[in-house]
Amino acid sequence: MLRNANGSMQCAADGLAWSPQATRCGLFSAVAGLCEGEGLDGVEVPAYVLLWFDPAPPALRFTAAQRPAGLIGWWLAATPRGS
């Protein structure tokens, strides 16, 4: 899914902070919720939306709007090759 970049993906955990080890990052939400981070006002995110950050903030947290029954989303990280 990445061209000319190194990347990773991991499951998001409700309310737990995530620190991307990349220059760009995002969240693909499986449920509606609130994404917060260092230097970022809370962003309300609908279900099934990609929220992308370029550059990546030092840390992010996604909290589901309702008690999740399962997976809430995926964190995505990417750094272009040669960066």
N, C-alpha and C positions, 0 to 999 in steps of 0.2 A: 504494500500500500504506500510505501515511501519511495520517492525517486530522489536520488542524490542526497540522502539524509540518513542518519542513524536514529533509530527511535525505539520506543517501548510503549507498552500498554499494561495497565493493571486495574483491577476492580477497585472502585471507590467504596469506602466504608463510611456509613452514615455518621456525620459529625466529626470524623477524624481528619486531622491535618495531613496534607501531602506536600512534599517538597520535590518539585521536578528537578531532575539532574540534566537539564537541557536548556537550550536558548529559547525554545518555543514550546508551548504546551496547550492542552485543552481538556475539556470535559465533555463527554457524550452522555447525556442524561437518559436514564431509563424511566425516571419518575420526575415529577415537578419538585422543585426545591429552591434553596437559596445557596448561592456560591459566594464565599467571602474570602478575602485574602489581604495580605500586607499591601497597603497602598490602594486597596480596591474597596469601594463601597459595596455593600451587598447587592448582588444581581439576582433577581428572580428568574429562574430558568424553567421553562415548560418541559414536559416530558418529550423525549426523542429529539433533542436539540443539541447541536454542537456549539459550544462556547470556546473560542480560541483566543490565546494570548500571545502576542508577539511584540515585545519580549515577554518571556515567562516571569511571573512574579516569584519571589523566594518561597512562598508557601500559599496553599489554597485549602479551603475546607468546603465540602458540599453537605448540606443538611436537607434531608427529604422533608417535603411539606406535610406528609402524613406518615405514620409509622409504616416503614417498608416491610413488605412480606418477603422480599428477596433482594436481588441485586438492584442497586440504585443507579449505577452508571460505571463508566470507565474513564480513568485518567489516561491521557495520551501525551507523549513527550517526543520532541524531535529536535535534532541539531543538524543543520546542513553540513555535509562533508566539507572539510577544509576550513571549518570555523573554529 
